[in-house]
């Protein structure tokens, strides 16, 4: 699927984009509230400044994706692959990231307030200047320099 088709279908009211392949597409600046990207391939996609609040991104592949300043409040990212993703200044308030792969992700300045990172892998992740008020880190694998 290409970005243009996604935008057209979303604007027509379609929200279920489960298992689509949008790898390497530019989706920056889009409003995609309540979208369902379950099991989708969004590898290397650009979602900078996009809004995906209340979306379902369960088991999504966001390997090396760019989510700079993306709004991801209350998103389900359980079991998502965010390996090497750029989440600089992203708003993940209230998001669920249980068992997510955040290895080597850059979360500099991200809002992780009230986030569930239960059993998430944050090995090598950059957590500089993140806000973790009320976050659940139970069983999370953190880099030694963060501990």
C-alpha positions in Angstrom: 0.0 0.0 0.0 1.2 3.5 -0.7 0.7 6.6 1.5 -1.9 8.2 -0.9 -4.1 5.1 -0.7 -3.9 5.0 3.1 -4.9 8.7 3.3 -7.8 8.4 0.9 -9.2 5.3 2.7 -8.7 6.9 6.1 -10.6 10.0 5.0 -13.4 7.8 3.8 -13.8 6.5 7.3 -11.8 3.3 7.0 -9.7 2.6 10.1 -8.6 -1.1 9.9 -5.2 -1.3 8.2 -4.2 -4.5 9.9 -1.3 -6.3 8.2 -0.6 -3.6 5.6 2.9 -3.0 4.3 3.7 0.7 4.3 7.4 0.3 4.8 9.5 3.3 3.8 6.4 5.5 3.2 6.3 9.1 4.3 3.3 9.6 6.6 4.6 12.7 8.4 2.1 15.2 9.7 -0.9 13.1 9.3 -3.9 12.8 11.7 -4.6 9.1 12.1 -6.4 8.9 15.4 -7.9 5.5 16.3 -6.2 3.8 13.4 -5.7 0.0 13.6 -2.2 -1.1 12.4 -2.2 -4.5 14.0 0.6 -6.7 12.6 1.4 -4.0 10.0 4.8 -3.5 8.5 5.8 0.2 9.0 9.5 -0.5 8.9 11.5 2.7 8.2 8.3 4.8 7.8 8.3 8.5 8.6 5.6 9.4 11.1 7.1 12.6 12.3 4.6 15.0 13.8 1.7 12.6 13.1 -1.1 11.9 15.5 -2.0 8.2 16.2 -3.7 8.7 19.5 -5.9 5.8 20.7 -4.6 3.7 17.9 -4.0 -0.1 17.9 -0.5 -0.8 16.8 -0.3 -4.3 18.4 2.7 -6.3 17.0 3.5 -3.6 14.5 7.0 -3.4 12.9 8.3 0.1 13.3 12.0 -1.0 13.0 14.1 2.2 12.5 11.0 4.3 11.9 11.0 8.0 12.6 8.4 9.2 15.0 9.9 12.6 15.9 7.3 14.6 17.9 4.6 12.0 17.0 1.5 12.0 19.3 0.9 8.4 20.5 -1.2 9.0 23.6 -3.1 5.9 24.8 -1.8 3.8 21.9 -1.5 0.0 22.1 2.1 -0.8 21.1 2.2 -4.1 22.9 4.7 -6.5 21.3 5.7 -3.8 18.8 9.1 -3.8 17.2 10.6 -0.3 17.7 14.2 -1.4 17.4 16.3 1.6 16.5 13.3 3.8 16.1 13.5 7.6 16.6 10.9 8.7 19.2 12.6 12.0 20.0 10.1 14.3 21.8 7.2 11.9 21.1 4.2 12.0 23.3 3.5 8.4 24.5 1.4 9.4 27.6 -0.7 6.5 28.7 0.6 4.1 25.9 0.9 0.4 26.4 4.3 -1.0 25.4 4.2 -4.3 27.2 6.8 -6.8 25.7 7.8 -4.1 23.1 11.3 -4.2 21.5 12.8 -0.7 22.1 16.4 -1.8 21.7 18.6 1.1 20.6 15.5 3.4 20.2 16.0 7.1 20.8 13.5 8.4 23.2 15.2 11.7 24.0 12.8 14.1 25.6 9.8 11.7 25.2 6.7 11.9 27.4 6.4 8.4 29.0 4.1 9.5 31.8 1.7 6.7 32.8 3.2 4.3 30.2 3.2 0.6 30.7 6.7 -0.8 29.8 6.1 -4.2 31.5 8.6 -6.7 30.2 9.8 -4.3 27.5 13.3 -4.4 26.1 15.0 -1.0 26.4 18.6 -2.3 26.0 20.7 0.5 24.5 17.7 2.9 24.3 18.5 6.6 24.8 16.3 7.8 27.7 17.8 11.2 28.1 15.4 13.8 29.5 12.3 11.4 29.4 9.4 11.9 31.7 8.4 8.7 33.5 5.9 9.9 36.1 3.6 7.0 36.9 5.2 4.7 34.4 5.2 0.9 35.0 8.7 -0.5 34.4 8.1 -3.9 36.0 10.3 -6.5 34.3 11.6 -4.0 31.8 15.1 -4.7 30.5 17.0 -1.4 30.9 20.5 -0.4 29.9 22.9 -0.4 32.8 23.7 3.3 32.4 20.0 4.1 33.1 19.9 2.1 36.3 
